[in-house]
């Protein structure tokens, strides 16, 4: 180790390297290693010894250190650029003015920076009575090689107030500047920022991260725009007042039992029907029989009804909104043929018609218990683009149908994934066809969505309303929570526990932090038969059949047993009609033999309503009923007529 004897200290000083030379072949080594701001103070100039000084002298025996350039300055300076080149400057720790009225330990002023000094190393010109502290004397040697800039930076002669190019803020103090790029100035505090930072505790109750953060010196264009043309940041500035939005919908919904209809019709628990109305009968326009209100546990036991409970694999879905019924009160038909017909208390309040729907504002939409001309009541919702066999609002003239949840879309919402900002409802026209949903990544093509105009944050209808904050299922003792970003310190890649496919954690997913289990948001509702997973096939963020209530039966020509409406899974094999796979499709299967066909293969071949929607509603909710023979006869007659017309058409020249 190099040693140096300096006149200011009794012991030899050793040279210490602050930035040791790394092997060029080594990887993952920071170019600019910063200690905790500084390693000590120079005993001559009284300033910090920082990492960018590269090396310094220190005494092993006592706490004495010097900058390398301070230790190596001569006792006599000649031709200094800040003074007359013909005058010599003499170094001393004391004030050197020989005037009898001055003494060596009094305060004096530097002739360069005008700072008051006392007992401070300085250079003195006896001819001009000029004094200059050693900081100003060594200024030309105080340079910095900083990784943020490709030129060497020179320390500014005087302290000043200026804007820093590193942070963009105004600072008062010591600056370094580039003599080639006149515009580049960096404050010393910013130059000394550590290259690695670990935030273990929340900052202003707003930010925490368990992994080390690495300092970067440049940003992509989009981040440059955010810096120089800043917009309101979602986690910093709230852009609305709660008092101005008393009925604001705050998403996601807490669990699967909550939905848009409950928010729209039930403001709080007091809005539920009073307990003394137990057993009250309701004549609802969607059902032929009176519906009985069940609002006591004894009434559930009497009718052998079990509430929806995923932990016990019990399913009870409302026939209106096709959402789980998890608590009382609710309405039920107690007539034996259709005991499976149940309605949420709020679904019984649905109005008979709605006007000015955002998706179809020109015509009034009417409530339909089942969409006519749709086999088994299954229709495609024009808003969420999902199949449904629940209640619908529709325009028969335009054949425009939406499920009852999509019929009551609020104008604005907030979401936990983008807190404190209002998300406004928009019609995603063709101009947004290349704009992805921030939850699932799919483009918003001709659909209604919600967006934050300040942050360009977009959510489609499905991700906004169909993904509850928490779900539970039998295969995990803990609730699964909706995640909007990757899990910190996740041990390995992400695999769905249901379909066992790997997935991208940048899209939303459900996760159990106790068991470290994750799953697609589309696979999470599949808690009764895991092999029903449909994400692999449909690649949607939502379970494709989330709005379909399976379980009704039907009898068709050509098979002697009743067929049950179900979702096809792998073990069902192939369709007995077309020979294609039944998996991932709506099917009719026989519970007594292996016969099964696609829903499409048993759908009527003509859009003519041979069977009314009300008839098919009976088939869906009345397991013992069969299609009347007169209807089957009419279907056979019409089928023959269609064949004759087709044959005649083919015979034309």
C-alpha positions as CSV (number, residue, x, y, z in Angstrom):
1,X,0.0,0.0,0.0
2,X,1.4,3.4,-1.0
3,X,2.4,5.6,1.9
4,X,2.7,9.3,2.1
5,X,4.3,11.7,4.6
6,X,2.4,15.0,4.9
7,X,3.6,18.0,6.8
8,X,0.2,18.4,8.5
9,X,0.4,15.0,10.4
10,X,2.9,13.2,12.4
11,X,2.2,9.7,11.0
12,X,2.5,8.3,7.5
13,X,-0.7,8.2,5.5
14,X,-1.9,5.3,3.4
15,X,-3.6,5.6,0.0
16,X,-7.1,3.9,0.0
17,X,-9.0,3.1,-3.3
18,X,-12.7,3.9,-3.1
19,X,-13.6,2.2,-6.4
20,X,-11.4,-0.9,-6.9
21,X,-10.9,-2.0,-10.5
22,X,-13.2,-4.9,-11.5
23,X,-12.3,-7.6,-13.8
24,X,-13.8,-6.8,-17.2
25,X,-15.1,-10.3,-17.5
26,X,-17.1,-10.0,-14.3
27,X,-20.8,-9.6,-14.8
28,X,-23.5,-7.8,-12.8
29,X,-21.1,-5.2,-11.4
30,X,-22.2,-1.6,-10.9
31,X,-20.1,0.9,-12.9
32,X,-20.4,3.4,-10.1
33,X,-20.3,2.1,-6.6
34,X,-21.5,4.6,-4.0
35,X,-20.9,4.2,-0.3
36,X,-23.2,5.8,2.3
37,X,-22.7,9.3,0.8
38,X,-19.1,9.6,2.1
39,X,-16.4,7.8,4.0
40,X,-15.2,10.7,6.2
41,X,-14.1,14.3,6.2
42,X,-10.9,15.8,4.9
43,X,-8.9,17.4,7.7
44,X,-7.6,20.1,5.5
45,X,-10.6,21.4,3.5
46,X,-13.2,20.1,6.0
47,X,-15.4,18.7,3.1
48,X,-16.6,15.1,2.8
49,X,-14.5,12.5,1.1
50,X,-16.9,11.0,-1.4
51,X,-16.8,7.9,-3.6
52,X,-16.3,9.8,-6.8
53,X,-13.0,11.1,-5.5
54,X,-11.8,7.6,-6.3
55,X,-9.1,7.5,-3.5
56,X,-7.9,9.3,-0.4
57,X,-5.1,9.2,2.2
58,X,-5.8,8.1,5.7
59,X,-3.9,7.3,8.9
60,X,-4.2,3.9,10.4
61,X,-3.3,5.1,13.9
62,X,-5.8,7.9,14.2
63,X,-8.8,9.5,12.6
64,X,-7.1,11.6,10.1
65,X,-7.9,11.7,6.4
66,X,-7.1,13.9,3.4
67,X,-8.4,14.2,-0.1
68,X,-5.7,13.1,-2.5
69,X,-5.6,16.4,-4.2
70,X,-5.5,18.2,-0.8
71,X,-2.6,16.1,0.4
72,X,-0.6,16.7,-2.8
73,X,-1.0,20.4,-3.1
74,X,2.4,22.3,-2.9
75,X,3.3,24.8,-0.2
76,X,3.9,27.4,-2.8
77,X,1.6,27.9,-5.9
78,X,2.9,29.5,-9.1
79,X,0.8,30.7,-12.1
80,X,-2.5,30.0,-10.5
81,X,-5.4,30.8,-12.9
82,X,-7.3,32.7,-10.3
83,X,-4.5,35.2,-9.5
84,X,-1.8,37.1,-11.1
85,X,0.6,34.6,-12.6
86,X,3.6,36.6,-11.6
87,X,2.7,36.3,-7.9
88,X,3.4,33.3,-5.7
89,X,0.9,32.0,-3.3
90,X,2.0,30.6,0.1
91,X,0.1,27.8,1.9
92,X,-0.7,28.2,5.6
93,X,-3.4,27.0,8.1
94,X,-3.4,30.4,9.7
95,X,-4.4,33.8,8.5
96,X,-1.2,35.3,6.9
97,X,-1.9,39.1,6.7
98,X,1.2,40.7,8.5
99,X,-0.6,43.9,9.5
100,X,-0.2,44.4,13.2
101,X,-3.9,45.0,13.8
102,X,-4.7,41.4,12.6
103,X,-3.9,38.1,14.4
104,X,-3.6,34.6,12.9
105,X,-6.7,33.0,14.4
106,X,-9.2,35.7,13.4
107,X,-11.9,35.4,10.7
108,X,-11.1,36.3,7.1
109,X,-12.8,36.3,3.6
110,X,-11.8,34.2,0.6
111,X,-11.0,36.4,-2.3
112,X,-12.6,33.9,-4.8
113,X,-15.8,32.6,-3.2
114,X,-16.3,35.4,-0.6
115,X,-17.0,32.9,2.1
116,X,-15.9,33.7,5.7
117,X,-13.1,31.4,7.0
118,X,-11.3,30.8,10.3
119,X,-8.4,28.5,11.1
120,X,-8.7,27.2,7.5
121,X,-5.9,26.2,5.1
122,X,-5.4,29.0,2.6
123,X,-3.0,30.5,0.1
124,X,-1.8,34.0,0.6
125,X,-0.2,36.6,-1.7
126,X,1.9,39.0,0.3
127,X,2.0,41.5,-2.6
128,X,-1.7,41.9,-3.1
129,X,-2.8,40.9,0.4
130,X,-5.0,38.3,-1.4
131,X,-6.3,35.2,0.4
132,X,-7.8,32.1,-1.2
133,X,-9.0,29.0,0.7
134,X,-7.7,25.6,-0.5
135,X,-11.1,24.6,-1.8
136,X,-11.0,27.3,-4.4
137,X,-7.3,26.7,-5.0
138,X,-7.9,23.0,-5.9
139,X,-11.2,23.6,-7.8
140,X,-9.6,22.6,-11.1
141,X,-8.8,19.2,-9.7
142,X,-12.2,18.5,-8.2
143,X,-13.8,16.6,-11.1
144,X,-16.3,13.7,-11.3
145,X,-16.8,10.8,-13.6
146,X,-20.5,10.1,-13.2
147,X,-22.3,7.3,-15.0
148,X,-25.2,9.6,-15.9
149,X,-23.1,11.6,-18.3
150,X,-20.4,10.7,-20.9
151,X,-18.2,13.7,-20.1
152,X,-16.2,14.5,-17.0
153,X,-18.0,16.9,-14.7
154,X,-16.3,20.0,-13.2
155,X,-17.2,21.3,-9.8
156,X,-18.7,24.8,-9.9
157,X,-16.6,27.5,-8.4
158,X,-19.3,29.0,-6.1
159,X,-22.4,27.6,-4.5
160,X,-25.5,28.6,-6.3
161,X,-29.3,28.1,-6.7
162,X,-30.1,26.2,-9.9
163,X,-32.2,23.4,-11.4
164,X,-30.7,19.9,-11.3
165,X,-30.8,17.8,-14.4
166,X,-30.9,14.6,-12.4
167,X,-34.1,15.2,-10.4
168,X,-35.5,18.3,-12.1
169,X,-35.9,20.2,-8.9
170,X,-34.2,23.4,-7.8
171,X,-31.3,23.1,-5.3
172,X,-29.1,25.4,-3.3
173,X,-25.5,24.4,-2.9
174,X,-22.7,22.7,-4.7
175,X,-23.1,21.8,-8.3
176,X,-21.1,19.9,-10.9
177,X,-21.4,20.8,-14.5
178,X,-20.2,19.6,-17.9
179,X,-17.8,22.0,-19.6
180,X,-18.7,20.5,-23.0
181,X,-22.5,20.2,-22.6
182,X,-23.2,23.7,-21.0
183,X,-26.8,22.7,-20.1
184,X,-25.9,19.7,-17.9
185,X,-25.8,20.6,-14.2
186,X,-26.2,18.1,-11.3
187,X,-26.4,18.8,-7.6
188,X,-23.9,17.1,-5.4
189,X,-26.6,15.4,-3.3
190,X,-28.1,13.8,-6.5
191,X,-24.7,12.8,-7.7
192,X,-24.2,10.8,-4.4
193,X,-27.5,8.9,-4.6
194,X,-26.8,5.2,-3.9
195,X,-27.1,2.8,-6.9
196,X,-29.1,0.3,-4.8
197,X,-32.0,1.2,-2.5
198,X,-34.1,-1.1,-0.3
199,X,-37.4,0.4,1.0
200,X,-38.5,-2.0,3.8
201,X,-41.1,0.4,5.3
202,X,-43.9,2.2,3.5
203,X,-43.1,5.7,2.3
204,X,-45.8,8.2,3.2
205,X,-48.1,5.2,3.6
206,X,-48.0,5.0,-0.1
207,X,-45.1,2.9,-1.4
208,X,-43.1,-0.1,-0.3
209,X,-41.2,-2.8,-2.1
210,X,-39.3,-5.8,-0.7
211,X,-36.7,-6.0,-3.6
212,X,-33.7,-3.7,-4.1
213,X,-34.4,-0.7,-6.4
214,X,-31.6,0.1,-8.9
215,X,-30.9,3.7,-9.8
216,X,-31.3,4.4,-13.5
217,X,-30.1,7.5,-15.4
218,X,-32.5,7.5,-18.4
219,X,-36.1,6.7,-19.2
220,X,-38.2,5.5,-22.2
221,X,-40.0,8.2,-24.1
222,X,-43.3,7.6,-22.3
223,X,-41.6,8.2,-18.9
224,X,-39.8,11.2,-20.2
225,X,-43.2,12.6,-21.2
226,X,-44.6,11.8,-17.7
227,X,-41.7,13.7,-16.2
228,X,-41.7,16.9,-18.3
229,X,-45.5,16.9,-18.9
230,X,-46.8,15.4,-15.7
231,X,-50.3,14.2,-15.2
232,X,-52.1,13.6,-12.0
233,X,-50.8,10.4,-10.4
234,X,-53.5,8.0,-9.2
235,X,-52.0,7.1,-5.9
236,X,-51.1,10.8,-5.0
237,X,-54.0,13.0,-6.0
238,X,-57.7,12.1,-5.6
239,X,-59.7,13.6,-8.4
240,X,-63.2,13.5,-6.8
241,X,-65.0,14.2,-3.5
242,X,-66.8,11.4,-1.8
243,X,-69.7,13.7,-0.8
244,X,-70.3,14.5,-4.5
245,X,-70.7,10.8,-5.3
246,X,-72.8,9.2,-2.5
247,X,-73.8,6.1,-4.6
248,X,-70.5,5.6,-6.3
249,X,-69.8,2.0,-7.1
250,X,-66.5,0.9,-5.7
251,X,-65.1,-2.1,-7.4
252,X,-64.2,-4.9,-7.2
253,X,-67.2,-6.5,-5.5
254,X,-66.3,-8.0,-2.1
255,X,-67.3,-11.6,-3.1
256,X,-69.3,-13.6,-5.6
257,X,-72.6,-12.9,-4.0
258,X,-72.5,-9.2,-4.8
259,X,-73.3,-7.8,-8.2
260,X,-74.5,-4.7,-10.1
261,X,-78.2,-5.4,-9.4
262,X,-77.6,-5.6,-5.6
263,X,-75.8,-2.3,-5.8
264,X,-78.5,-0.7,-7.9
265,X,-81.6,-1.9,-6.0
266,X,-80.3,-2.5,-2.5
267,X,-78.5,0.5,-1.0
268,X,-78.0,-1.1,2.4
269,X,-79.3,-4.1,4.4
270,X,-82.2,-2.1,5.7
271,X,-83.7,-2.2,2.2
272,X,-84.3,-5.9,2.4
273,X,-87.8,-7.0,2.9
274,X,-88.8,-7.0,6.6
275,X,-88.8,-10.2,8.5
276,X,-92.5,-10.1,9.2
277,X,-93.1,-10.7,5.5
278,X,-91.9,-14.3,5.8
279,X,-93.9,-16.5,3.5
280,X,-95.2,-13.6,1.5
281,X,-96.2,-14.6,-2.0
282,X,-95.2,-12.7,-5.1
283,X,-96.7,-12.9,-8.5
284,X,-93.8,-12.1,-10.8
285,X,-94.1,-11.5,-14.5
286,X,-91.2,-13.9,-15.2
287,X,-92.9,-17.0,-13.7
288,X,-96.3,-18.6,-14.0
289,X,-96.5,-19.6,-10.3
290,X,-96.5,-17.4,-7.2
291,X,-93.0,-17.0,-5.6
292,X,-92.6,-17.5,-1.8
293,X,-90.2,-15.3,0.2
294,X,-87.8,-17.4,2.2
295,X,-86.2,-15.2,4.9
296,X,-85.7,-17.6,7.8
297,X,-83.5,-20.6,8.3
298,X,-86.5,-22.7,9.3
299,X,-88.1,-22.0,5.9
300,X,-84.9,-23.2,4.2
301,X,-84.9,-26.4,6.3
302,X,-88.6,-26.9,5.5
303,X,-88.1,-26.7,1.8
304,X,-84.8,-28.7,1.9
305,X,-82.9,-25.7,0.4
306,X,-79.2,-25.2,1.0
307,X,-77.6,-21.8,0.3
308,X,-74.7,-21.5,-2.1
309,X,-71.5,-22.7,-0.4
310,X,-68.4,-23.4,-2.5
311,X,-66.6,-25.0,0.5
312,X,-69.3,-27.7,0.6
313,X,-69.6,-27.8,-3.2
314,X,-73.3,-26.6,-3.0
315,X,-74.5,-24.5,-5.8
316,X,-77.6,-22.3,-5.7
317,X,-77.8,-19.8,-8.6
318,X,-80.5,-17.2,-9.2
319,X,-82.5,-17.7,-12.3
320,X,-82.5,-14.0,-13.0
321,X,-78.9,-12.9,-12.8
322,X,-77.3,-16.4,-12.6
323,X,-75.3,-15.3,-9.6
324,X,-74.9,-17.2,-6.3
325,X,-77.5,-16.9,-3.6
326,X,-75.5,-17.0,-0.4
327,X,-77.9,-15.6,2.2
328,X,-81.6,-14.9,2.8
329,X,-84.0,-13.5,1.9
330,X,-84.8,-14.7,-1.6
331,X,-87.8,-15.9,-3.6
332,X,-88.5,-19.4,-4.6
333,X,-91.2,-21.3,-6.5
334,X,-92.4,-24.1,-4.2
335,X,-94.5,-25.9,-6.8
336,X,-93.0,-29.4,-7.2
337,X,-92.3,-29.2,-11.0
338,X,-90.2,-26.1,-10.7
339,X,-88.8,-26.0,-7.2
340,X,-85.4,-25.1,-8.7
341,X,-86.7,-21.6,-9.7
342,X,-85.2,-19.0,-7.3
343,X,-84.7,-15.3,-7.4
344,X,-82.6,-12.8,-5.4
345,X,-84.7,-10.4,-3.5
346,X,-83.3,-7.6,-5.7
347,X,-83.9,-9.5,-9.0
348,X,-87.6,-9.6,-8.1
349,X,-87.5,-5.8,-8.3
350,X,-86.4,-5.6,-11.9
351,X,-88.5,-3.2,-13.9
352,X,-90.4,-4.4,-16.9
353,X,-88.5,-2.1,-19.3
354,X,-85.6,0.3,-19.4
355,X,-84.9,3.3,-21.6
356,X,-81.7,4.9,-22.9
357,X,-79.5,2.0,-22.4
358,X,-75.9,3.1,-23.5
359,X,-75.6,0.2,-25.8
360,X,-79.0,0.6,-27.5
361,X,-80.3,4.1,-26.7
362,X,-82.8,4.4,-29.6
363,X,-85.2,1.7,-28.5
364,X,-86.7,0.6,-25.2
365,X,-85.5,-2.7,-23.8
366,X,-88.1,-5.0,-22.3
367,X,-87.5,-7.6,-19.6
368,X,-87.6,-11.2,-20.9
369,X,-87.5,-14.2,-18.6
370,X,-86.2,-16.1,-21.7
371,X,-85.2,-14.7,-25.1
372,X,-87.5,-15.9,-27.7
373,X,-86.1,-17.8,-30.7
374,X,-83.1,-18.8,-28.6
375,X,-82.9,-22.5,-28.0
376,X,-83.1,-23.4,-24.3
377,X,-83.1,-19.6,-23.6
378,X,-79.4,-19.2,-24.3
379,X,-78.5,-15.9,-25.9
380,X,-75.3,-13.8,-26.4
381,X,-75.1,-10.6,-24.4
382,X,-74.2,-7.7,-26.6
383,X,-72.3,-6.0,-23.8
384,X,-70.1,-8.6,-22.2
385,X,-70.2,-11.0,-25.2
386,X,-70.9,-14.0,-23.0
387,X,-73.6,-16.6,-23.3
388,X,-76.4,-16.4,-20.8
389,X,-79.7,-18.2,-20.1
390,X,-80.8,-15.9,-17.3
391,X,-83.2,-12.9,-17.6
392,X,-82.5,-10.5,-20.4
393,X,-83.5,-7.0,-21.5
394,X,-84.0,-7.0,-25.2
395,X,-85.3,-5.3,-28.3
396,X,-87.0,-7.8,-30.5
397,X,-87.0,-5.5,-33.5
398,X,-83.2,-5.3,-33.6
399,X,-82.6,-8.6,-31.9
400,X,-80.5,-6.8,-29.3
401,X,-80.2,-8.6,-26.0
402,X,-78.2,-7.9,-22.8
403,X,-78.2,-9.9,-19.5
404,X,-79.7,-8.1,-16.6
405,X,-76.4,-7.2,-15.0
406,X,-75.2,-5.4,-18.1
407,X,-78.6,-3.6,-18.3
408,X,-77.7,-1.3,-15.4
409,X,-74.2,0.0,-16.1
410,X,-73.2,3.0,-14.0
411,X,-71.8,6.1,-15.6
412,X,-68.7,6.1,-13.4
413,X,-67.0,3.8,-10.9
414,X,-63.8,3.5,-9.0
415,X,-61.6,0.4,-8.8
416,X,-59.0,-0.8,-6.3
417,X,-56.6,-1.4,-9.1
418,X,-56.6,2.3,-9.9
419,X,-57.7,4.0,-6.6
420,X,-58.7,7.6,-6.0
421,X,-59.6,8.2,-9.7
422,X,-63.0,8.1,-11.3
423,X,-63.3,5.7,-14.2
424,X,-65.8,7.0,-16.7
425,X,-68.0,4.8,-18.9
426,X,-67.2,5.1,-22.6
427,X,-68.2,3.4,-25.8
428,X,-65.0,1.9,-27.1
429,X,-65.4,2.8,-30.7
430,X,-63.0,1.8,-33.6
431,X,-60.6,4.5,-32.5
432,X,-59.8,2.4,-29.4
433,X,-59.6,-0.9,-31.3
434,X,-55.9,-1.1,-30.5
435,X,-56.2,-0.1,-26.8
436,X,-55.9,-3.0,-24.4
437,X,-57.7,-3.5,-21.1
438,X,-55.3,-3.0,-18.2
439,X,-56.6,-6.1,-16.5
440,X,-56.6,-8.8,-19.2
441,X,-54.6,-7.2,-22.0
442,X,-57.4,-7.8,-24.6
443,X,-58.2,-5.0,-27.0
444,X,-61.4,-2.9,-26.5
445,X,-63.2,-3.6,-29.8
446,X,-66.7,-2.2,-30.2
447,X,-67.6,-2.6,-26.5
448,X,-68.5,-0.5,-23.5
449,X,-65.6,0.1,-21.1
450,X,-64.4,2.3,-18.3
451,X,-61.4,4.6,-18.4
452,X,-59.5,7.2,-16.5
453,X,-58.8,10.2,-18.8
454,X,-55.9,11.4,-16.6
455,X,-53.9,8.1,-16.7
456,X,-55.2,6.3,-19.8
457,X,-56.3,3.4,-17.6
458,X,-58.9,1.2,-19.3
459,X,-61.1,-1.7,-17.9
460,X,-63.6,-3.7,-20.0
461,X,-67.0,-4.6,-18.5
462,X,-66.1,-8.2,-17.6
463,X,-62.9,-7.3,-15.7
464,X,-64.6,-4.4,-13.9
465,X,-67.7,-6.3,-12.6
466,X,-67.1,-10.0,-12.9
467,X,-64.0,-10.4,-10.8
468,X,-64.7,-10.2,-7.1
469,X,-62.0,-9.2,-4.6
470,X,-62.2,-12.6,-2.9
471,X,-63.4,-16.1,-3.6
472,X,-63.3,-19.3,-1.7
473,X,-63.3,-22.9,-2.7
474,X,-63.0,-26.4,-1.3
475,X,-59.4,-27.0,-2.4
476,X,-58.0,-24.2,-0.2
477,X,-58.7,-23.4,3.4
478,X,-58.0,-19.7,2.8
479,X,-59.7,-17.2,0.6
480,X,-58.2,-16.4,-2.7
481,X,-57.5,-12.7,-3.3
482,X,-57.6,-10.8,-6.6
483,X,-54.1,-9.7,-7.6
484,X,-53.3,-6.8,-9.9
485,X,-49.6,-7.3,-10.2
486,X,-47.0,-10.1,-9.5
487,X,-46.6,-11.3,-5.9
488,X,-43.5,-10.1,-4.2
489,X,-40.8,-12.7,-3.5
490,X,-42.8,-15.4,-5.5
491,X,-40.5,-18.5,-5.4
492,X,-41.0,-19.6,-9.0
493,X,-43.0,-19.3,-12.2
494,X,-46.8,-18.9,-12.1
495,X,-49.0,-21.9,-12.8
496,X,-52.7,-22.2,-12.5
497,X,-53.8,-24.7,-9.9
498,X,-56.9,-25.6,-11.9
499,X,-55.8,-26.0,-15.6
500,X,-52.1,-26.3,-14.7
501,X,-51.0,-23.9,-17.4
502,X,-48.4,-21.3,-16.9
503,X,-49.7,-17.7,-17.0
504,X,-48.4,-14.1,-17.1
505,X,-48.6,-12.5,-13.7
506,X,-48.9,-9.0,-15.3
507,X,-52.5,-9.9,-16.0
508,X,-54.9,-10.1,-13.0
509,X,-55.1,-13.5,-11.2
510,X,-56.3,-15.0,-7.9
511,X,-53.7,-15.9,-5.3
512,X,-53.5,-17.5,-1.8
513,X,-50.5,-16.0,0.0
514,X,-50.6,-18.7,2.7
515,X,-50.5,-21.7,0.4
516,X,-48.7,-19.8,-2.4
517,X,-51.3,-21.0,-4.9
518,X,-52.4,-19.0,-7.9
519,X,-55.0,-19.5,-10.7
520,X,-56.4,-17.8,-13.7
521,X,-59.3,-15.5,-13.0
522,X,-61.3,-17.6,-15.6
523,X,-60.5,-20.8,-13.8
524,X,-61.1,-19.6,-10.3
525,X,-64.9,-20.1,-10.3
526,X,-64.5,-23.7,-11.4
527,X,-64.8,-25.0,-7.8
528,X,-67.2,-27.9,-8.4
529,X,-65.4,-29.8,-11.1
530,X,-61.8,-28.6,-11.7
531,X,-61.6,-30.3,-15.1
532,X,-64.1,-27.9,-16.5
533,X,-61.4,-25.2,-16.9
534,X,-62.0,-23.3,-20.1
535,X,-59.2,-20.7,-20.0
536,X,-57.0,-22.8,-22.2
537,X,-59.7,-22.9,-24.9
538,X,-61.2,-19.4,-24.8
539,X,-58.3,-17.4,-23.5
540,X,-60.6,-15.0,-21.7
541,X,-60.1,-13.4,-18.3
542,X,-63.7,-14.4,-17.4
543,X,-65.1,-17.9,-17.0
544,X,-66.9,-18.2,-20.4
545,X,-70.0,-19.8,-18.9
546,X,-70.2,-17.6,-15.8
547,X,-73.7,-16.4,-16.8
548,X,-75.1,-19.9,-17.8
549,X,-77.1,-22.0,-15.3
550,X,-76.7,-25.6,-16.2
551,X,-78.9,-28.5,-15.1
552,X,-82.2,-28.4,-17.0
553,X,-83.3,-31.5,-18.9
554,X,-84.9,-32.1,-22.3
555,X,-86.2,-35.1,-24.3
556,X,-85.5,-35.3,-28.0
557,X,-86.3,-37.6,-30.8
558,X,-83.7,-40.3,-31.3
559,X,-82.9,-41.0,-27.7
560,X,-85.0,-42.6,-25.1
561,X,-83.6,-40.9,-22.0
562,X,-83.7,-37.3,-20.9
563,X,-80.6,-35.2,-21.7
564,X,-79.2,-32.9,-19.1
565,X,-77.9,-29.4,-20.0
566,X,-74.2,-29.3,-19.0
567,X,-70.8,-28.1,-19.8
568,X,-68.7,-30.5,-21.8
569,X,-65.5,-31.8,-20.2
570,X,-62.8,-34.1,-21.5
571,X,-64.3,-37.4,-20.2
572,X,-67.5,-36.8,-22.3
573,X,-65.6,-37.6,-25.4
574,X,-67.1,-36.7,-28.8
575,X,-70.5,-35.6,-30.0
576,X,-72.7,-38.4,-31.2
577,X,-74.1,-36.1,-33.9
578,X,-71.0,-34.4,-35.5
579,X,-68.1,-36.3,-34.1
580,X,-66.3,-33.3,-32.7
581,X,-65.0,-33.0,-29.1
582,X,-67.5,-32.0,-26.4
583,X,-64.9,-30.4,-24.1
584,X,-65.3,-26.6,-23.5
585,X,-68.7,-26.5,-25.1
586,X,-72.4,-26.4,-23.9
587,X,-73.8,-29.9,-24.4
588,X,-76.7,-32.2,-23.7
589,X,-75.7,-35.4,-22.1
590,X,-77.5,-38.6,-20.9
591,X,-76.9,-39.5,-17.3
592,X,-77.9,-43.2,-18.0
593,X,-75.7,-43.9,-21.0
594,X,-72.8,-42.3,-22.8
595,X,-74.9,-40.4,-25.3
596,X,-74.0,-36.7,-25.6
597,X,-74.4,-34.0,-28.2
598,X,-73.3,-30.3,-28.7
599,X,-75.9,-27.7,-27.8
600,X,-75.6,-26.5,-31.4
601,X,-76.2,-29.9,-32.8
602,X,-79.6,-30.1,-31.0
603,X,-80.6,-26.4,-31.6
604,X,-83.4,-26.0,-34.2
605,X,-82.2,-25.5,-37.7
606,X,-84.5,-22.5,-38.3
607,X,-84.7,-19.2,-36.4
608,X,-88.5,-19.6,-36.5
609,X,-89.8,-19.9,-32.9
610,X,-91.2,-23.4,-33.0
611,X,-90.9,-23.5,-29.3
612,X,-91.5,-20.3,-27.3
613,X,-89.0,-18.9,-24.9
614,X,-91.5,-19.6,-22.1
615,X,-91.8,-23.2,-23.1
616,X,-88.0,-23.6,-23.0
617,X,-88.0,-21.9,-19.6
618,X,-90.2,-24.6,-18.4
619,X,-87.9,-27.3,-19.7
620,X,-84.9,-25.6,-18.0
621,X,-86.6,-25.3,-14.6
622,X,-88.9,-28.3,-14.7
623,X,-86.7,-31.4,-14.8
624,X,-89.6,-33.9,-15.3
625,X,-91.3,-32.2,-18.3
626,X,-90.9,-33.4,-21.9
627,X,-91.3,-31.5,-25.1
628,X,-95.0,-32.0,-26.2
629,X,-95.5,-34.4,-29.1
630,X,-97.4,-31.7,-31.1
631,X,-94.4,-29.5,-31.0
632,X,-92.1,-32.3,-32.1
633,X,-94.6,-33.1,-34.9
634,X,-94.5,-29.4,-36.1
635,X,-90.7,-29.5,-36.1
636,X,-90.7,-32.7,-38.3
637,X,-93.2,-31.1,-40.7
638,X,-91.2,-27.9,-41.0
639,X,-87.9,-29.8,-41.4
640,X,-89.5,-31.7,-44.4
641,X,-90.6,-28.4,-45.9
642,X,-87.2,-26.9,-45.6
643,X,-85.7,-29.9,-47.4
644,X,-88.2,-29.6,-50.2
645,X,-87.4,-25.9,-50.7
646,X,-83.7,-26.6,-50.6
647,X,-84.0,-29.4,-53.2
648,X,-86.1,-27.1,-55.4
649,X,-83.5,-24.3,-55.1
650,X,-80.7,-26.6,-56.1
651,X,-82.6,-27.7,-59.2
652,X,-82.8,-24.1,-60.5
653,X,-80.6,-23.5,-63.6
